[in-house]
Every structure is written in structure tokens, then in C-alpha cells.
């Protein structure tokens, strides 16, 4: 594909949602998430394959962005919401992000950079509000989807993308969230699931399907969370929530706590995927900021 175009906002009102939900782009985003989910079914982190040349370049790029944060320490003077140093980080990243993509991609794929850059920048959060939420996470998922559509990533590396790459992204945005005290985008986070993320619970639940040793109720016990966080994304996400909020899971993530009563990880995984479609892809307030170009087409 060579006729790339700069992605544009197309969802301007709730009336546009019916078009979006019938679109090929909607189906492809759901299919891409299902690919990631299925790529790691029953697979702990320790069983994930090695990055190939392209996924390693992608990891190196995310690491480069992570270290840019070092140059923008938080301001001592606090704003009412968030820290103004995030805006400085974001504005600087805008000046170098094209070159960062050029270093990652082979020259014959540089045409796609015009489509990739807006999604990556959106995946960092919103500078005017200094907030982050599932819409920004969706932009990162879309960025990965486009990298696969243009042939830079392949389904063969689905496990590496779902676990190794996504964990690198989580490390990056969690640092942004904590260092710049970013607000959750939306007043309820993910409605009691998590303030910022959703995808780790889909991917993480899939990892645990048919696991004979780890049951959903284990997320209620601190010792089980610590024992499983290194090998399972779901438990790592729970660990991050409880440590960042210094509260019991039932208080800081009530839906997540209630979900732990479900008997099987398969049902939890299916429920998390259904919730992602319903509370992310199908919500105007979230996807109104999603952009459409030639790869994710309107």
C-alpha cells in the first residue's frame, strides 16, 4: 500500500457511531485484539518467544521514548490537575517522533509514518487536560494494528506483541501517569475496572485460560498477586492498582473484585472482551477522538 493519508477525526456526534460500528475498521480492530488474545492463550510470560528484528526495533523505539521522560522532570509548582512538565515532554516528542519512526521502519515503509505518528502521539495521553484513559490505549492498539497491516509486524509474533511489546508500553505510560500525576480520562476510569487501562485484562485473562493452579479468586489475596504478577499480565495489572492506590481491591477496583467470583478464566476473558467493545469501541465519549486514514478507513 502506498496511498497513505494523514488520519482525520470522523466521529463528530453520536449519530456517527452506527456507521463506525458497521465499518470494516471496527471489525478489524476487534479482530486484531482477538489475535493478540488468542496468541497468548494459556501462555505465561516466561513462555513468550524471542523478539524478531522488527519487534526488537519497536521495543527499542518505546525504550527511547521512555528515556526522553528523563529530560522533563516534574515541575515543583503543581497545577490543579496534573504536572505541566508533561506538556513539555509531549511537545518535544512531537518534534522528534517522525525521526524516531524513520529509525524504526525500513525506508520503503516510510510513507506510512504520516498515518502512524498521530496514533502514537495520542497513545501518550492528552496534553491539554494532562489525562490518560482507554481511548489513548486504543490509539496504541491501533498503532500496532497499522504496523501489522503494512507488514512490519506479523501474526507469527503475536505473543511477543501482546506480552513483550505491550508490557513495554505499559511501563512507559505508567511512568507518565505517576510522574506527571495524570488524571484518568473520564470521571469513573473504566467504571471500577481500572483508572487507565483495559487491554491487560483481556490479554492477561487469556494467558490464564485452563490454568489448573491459578483461579480467579486468587487476585483477592496479596500473596497470590505477588506470586503470579511476574508471569501473568492480569495479576501484574492488579498489583499495580493496589500498590498505586494503597487500598484493598474491593475498594479501589470493585468491578475487578466482583469479576473474581467468576469460575473460569475463559468466561472472564470473554467478558473482558465484551466489556472492551461495549465500554471502549462502542462509547462515543471514548472513540470520538479516534482518527481514520487509509489503513484504518472510515
PLY file of the C-alpha trace (Angstrom):
ply
format ascii 1.0
element vertex 298
property float x
property float y
property float z
element edge 297
property int vertex1
property int vertex2
end_header
0.00 0.00 0.00
1.42 3.40 -0.92
-1.50 5.89 -0.87
-1.22 6.82 2.77
-3.09 9.82 4.16
-2.97 11.79 7.38
-5.63 10.36 9.72
-8.59 12.63 10.47
-11.34 12.87 13.04
-14.56 11.41 11.64
-16.71 10.72 14.71
-18.25 14.11 15.43
-21.54 13.11 17.06
-23.32 10.10 18.49
-25.02 9.72 15.10
-21.66 8.72 13.57
-21.38 5.72 15.90
-23.71 3.50 13.89
-21.51 3.99 10.81
-18.38 3.22 12.82
-19.83 0.03 14.34
-20.71 -1.25 10.86
-17.33 -0.36 9.39
-14.52 -2.67 8.30
-12.21 -0.73 10.61
-14.32 -1.63 13.64
-14.27 -5.31 12.68
-10.52 -5.23 12.05
-9.77 -3.65 15.44
-11.85 -6.34 17.16
-10.09 -8.99 15.08
-6.68 -7.60 15.98
-7.47 -7.68 19.69
-8.72 -11.25 19.33
-5.48 -12.16 17.55
-3.44 -10.82 20.47
-5.71 -12.60 22.94
-5.50 -15.94 21.11
-1.74 -15.66 20.57
-1.09 -15.96 24.31
-3.90 -18.29 25.40
-2.60 -20.49 28.21
0.87 -18.95 27.91
2.77 -17.40 30.85
5.21 -14.57 30.18
8.14 -16.97 30.58
6.94 -18.97 27.54
6.72 -16.00 25.17
9.03 -16.22 22.15
12.02 -14.04 21.37
11.52 -10.75 19.52
12.48 -10.85 15.86
14.37 -7.98 14.21
11.28 -5.82 13.71
9.69 -6.32 17.12
13.07 -5.59 18.69
13.24 -2.30 16.77
9.78 -1.50 18.07
10.88 -2.25 21.65
13.97 -0.08 21.17
11.77 2.78 19.97
9.48 2.56 23.01
12.57 2.47 25.24
13.93 5.60 23.53
10.68 7.43 24.25
10.76 6.18 27.85
14.17 7.80 28.33
13.04 11.12 26.86
11.00 11.49 30.06
14.32 11.84 31.94
14.80 15.27 30.35
11.48 16.60 31.64
11.32 16.23 35.45
8.07 17.26 37.15
7.64 20.94 37.98
7.75 21.83 41.64
4.76 24.10 41.17
1.70 21.89 40.81
-1.26 22.65 38.59
-4.74 21.88 39.85
-4.68 18.70 37.76
-1.51 17.03 36.55
2.01 18.38 36.17
2.87 20.88 33.44
6.12 19.10 32.62
4.03 16.52 30.73
3.13 19.22 28.19
6.84 19.96 27.68
7.57 16.24 27.21
4.69 15.91 24.74
5.68 18.97 22.71
9.28 17.79 22.48
8.17 14.30 21.45
6.16 15.85 18.63
9.37 17.37 17.21
11.29 14.08 17.11
8.64 11.40 16.62
8.89 11.35 12.81
12.64 10.70 13.02
12.05 8.07 15.69
9.72 6.26 13.30
12.22 6.60 10.44
14.85 4.87 12.57
12.46 2.03 13.34
10.97 1.42 9.88
12.77 0.37 6.68
12.88 3.15 4.10
10.31 1.55 1.81
7.72 1.82 4.63
8.42 5.47 5.50
5.28 6.52 3.62
3.19 5.02 6.41
4.71 7.37 9.00
2.10 10.02 8.16
-0.53 7.59 9.46
1.44 6.09 12.35
2.61 9.26 14.11
-0.84 10.64 15.12
-1.82 7.33 16.74
1.44 7.05 18.66
1.17 10.62 19.91
-2.43 10.04 21.01
-1.32 6.90 22.87
0.75 9.07 25.25
-2.26 10.90 26.69
-3.87 14.33 26.25
-1.57 17.31 26.89
-4.26 19.99 27.26
-6.00 18.04 30.04
-2.95 16.06 31.21
-5.05 12.92 31.32
-4.94 9.35 30.04
-7.56 6.67 29.52
-8.74 3.74 27.46
-9.08 5.91 24.35
-5.34 6.58 24.48
-4.68 2.88 24.99
-6.90 2.25 21.93
-4.66 4.56 19.91
-1.66 2.38 20.80
-3.57 -0.75 19.80
-4.44 0.98 16.50
-0.77 1.91 16.02
0.19 -1.77 16.42
-2.66 -2.78 14.10
-1.37 -0.45 11.37
2.19 -1.77 11.80
0.78 -5.24 11.14
-1.38 -4.09 8.23
1.67 -2.59 6.47
3.63 -5.80 7.04
6.15 -4.54 9.58
4.66 -6.82 12.23
3.31 -10.30 11.55
0.79 -12.55 13.33
3.61 -15.06 13.93
4.95 -12.67 16.57
1.52 -12.24 18.16
2.71 -13.46 21.56
5.66 -11.05 21.56
3.40 -8.14 20.55
0.74 -8.99 23.15
3.13 -9.52 26.06
6.62 -8.12 25.49
5.66 -5.07 23.43
2.50 -4.27 25.36
4.33 -4.56 28.67
6.95 -2.11 27.37
4.14 0.31 26.53
2.60 -0.17 29.98
5.95 0.58 31.60
6.16 3.79 29.56
2.64 5.09 30.21
2.64 4.07 33.85
5.70 6.25 34.29
3.89 9.12 32.55
0.81 8.58 34.72
2.72 8.60 38.00
5.47 11.13 37.25
3.08 13.72 35.85
0.12 12.80 38.11
-2.11 12.38 35.06
-5.85 12.33 35.60
-7.97 9.38 34.43
-9.76 10.37 31.22
-13.42 10.23 32.20
-14.81 10.61 35.68
-15.01 6.91 36.52
-11.87 5.44 34.96
-13.04 2.16 33.47
-16.09 2.07 35.72
-14.28 0.41 38.60
-12.12 -1.89 36.49
-9.03 0.32 36.26
-8.47 4.07 36.02
-6.33 3.89 32.89
-6.11 0.52 31.09
-8.35 -2.25 29.79
-6.34 -4.38 27.34
-4.09 -6.01 30.01
-7.18 -7.68 31.48
-8.19 -9.18 28.13
-4.70 -10.41 27.28
-3.97 -11.39 30.87
-7.16 -13.43 31.29
-6.41 -15.27 28.06
-2.99 -16.23 29.42
-4.69 -17.95 32.33
-7.31 -19.98 30.42
-7.27 -23.64 31.57
-4.58 -22.91 34.16
-5.05 -25.67 36.79
-3.12 -23.86 39.52
-4.34 -20.26 39.42
-8.03 -19.42 39.95
-9.79 -16.04 39.57
-10.34 -15.63 43.32
-6.55 -15.59 43.78
-6.50 -11.89 42.90
-8.10 -11.24 46.30
-5.00 -12.44 48.15
-1.88 -10.28 48.30
0.43 -13.30 48.40
-1.14 -14.74 45.22
-0.91 -11.40 43.44
2.81 -11.19 44.19
3.42 -14.83 43.28
1.78 -14.50 39.85
2.47 -10.90 38.79
5.76 -11.70 37.06
4.27 -14.34 34.79
0.73 -13.11 34.15
-0.31 -9.66 32.88
-3.66 -9.85 34.71
-2.00 -10.20 38.12
0.59 -7.56 37.28
-2.22 -5.12 36.47
-3.94 -5.92 39.77
-0.64 -5.48 41.61
-0.14 -2.07 40.01
-3.65 -0.94 41.01
-3.32 -2.00 44.65
0.16 -0.50 45.02
-0.61 2.80 43.32
-3.81 3.30 45.31
-2.69 1.71 48.59
-6.14 0.24 49.09
-7.97 -3.06 49.13
-9.01 -4.29 45.70
-12.69 -4.31 46.66
-12.46 -0.56 47.37
-10.29 0.70 44.50
-11.48 -1.66 41.71
-14.91 -3.01 42.70
-15.79 -4.47 39.29
-12.46 -6.28 39.12
-13.08 -7.66 42.61
-16.58 -8.84 41.69
-15.33 -10.46 38.48
-13.02 -12.64 40.55
-16.09 -14.63 41.62
-16.49 -15.94 38.04
-15.42 -19.59 37.98
-13.24 -19.78 34.85
-10.66 -17.56 33.19
-12.28 -18.32 29.83
-15.51 -16.66 30.93
-13.56 -13.73 32.37
-11.64 -13.33 29.13
-14.86 -13.39 27.09
-16.44 -10.89 29.48
-13.43 -8.55 29.34
-13.52 -8.61 25.53
-17.27 -7.90 25.53
-16.71 -5.08 28.01
-13.93 -3.62 25.82
-16.27 -3.50 22.85
-19.13 -2.06 24.92
-17.23 0.43 27.07
-14.44 1.45 24.68
-15.25 0.84 21.00
-18.99 1.47 21.37
-18.72 4.58 23.58
-18.86 7.92 21.77
-17.06 9.71 24.59
-14.07 7.37 24.09
-13.84 6.86 20.32
-14.76 10.42 19.30
-11.00 11.07 19.28
-10.14 8.03 17.15
-8.63 9.00 13.79
-9.17 7.44 10.36
-6.82 7.36 7.39
-6.24 4.88 4.58
-5.31 1.88 6.76
-7.96 2.29 9.45
-10.53 3.51 6.97
-13.76 5.33 7.67
0 1
1 2
2 3
3 4
4 5
5 6
6 7
7 8
8 9
9 10
10 11
11 12
12 13
13 14
14 15
15 16
16 17
17 18
18 19
19 20
20 21
21 22
22 23
23 24
24 25
25 26
26 27
27 28
28 29
29 30
30 31
31 32
32 33
33 34
34 35
35 36
36 37
37 38
38 39
39 40
40 41
41 42
42 43
43 44
44 45
45 46
46 47
47 48
48 49
49 50
50 51
51 52
52 53
53 54
54 55
55 56
56 57
57 58
58 59
59 60
60 61
61 62
62 63
63 64
64 65
65 66
66 67
67 68
68 69
69 70
70 71
71 72
72 73
73 74
74 75
75 76
76 77
77 78
78 79
79 80
80 81
81 82
82 83
83 84
84 85
85 86
86 87
87 88
88 89
89 90
90 91
91 92
92 93
93 94
94 95
95 96
96 97
97 98
98 99
99 100
100 101
101 102
102 103
103 104
104 105
105 106
106 107
107 108
108 109
109 110
110 111
111 112
112 113
113 114
114 115
115 116
116 117
117 118
118 119
119 120
120 121
121 122
122 123
123 124
124 125
125 126
126 127
127 128
128 129
129 130
130 131
131 132
132 133
133 134
134 135
135 136
136 137
137 138
138 139
139 140
140 141
141 142
142 143
143 144
144 145
145 146
146 147
147 148
148 149
149 150
150 151
151 152
152 153
153 154
154 155
155 156
156 157
157 158
158 159
159 160
160 161
161 162
162 163
163 164
164 165
165 166
166 167
167 168
168 169
169 170
170 171
171 172
172 173
173 174
174 175
175 176
176 177
177 178
178 179
179 180
180 181
181 182
182 183
183 184
184 185
185 186
186 187
187 188
188 189
189 190
190 191
191 192
192 193
193 194
194 195
195 196
196 197
197 198
198 199
199 200
200 201
201 202
202 203
203 204
204 205
205 206
206 207
207 208
208 209
209 210
210 211
211 212
212 213
213 214
214 215
215 216
216 217
217 218
218 219
219 220
220 221
221 222
222 223
223 224
224 225
225 226
226 227
227 228
228 229
229 230
230 231
231 232
232 233
233 234
234 235
235 236
236 237
237 238
238 239
239 240
240 241
241 242
242 243
243 244
244 245
245 246
246 247
247 248
248 249
249 250
250 251
251 252
252 253
253 254
254 255
255 256
256 257
257 258
258 259
259 260
260 261
261 262
262 263
263 264
264 265
265 266
266 267
267 268
268 269
269 270
270 271
271 272
272 273
273 274
274 275
275 276
276 277
277 278
278 279
279 280
280 281
281 282
282 283
283 284
284 285
285 286
286 287
287 288
288 289
289 290
290 291
291 292
292 293
293 294
294 295
295 296
296 297
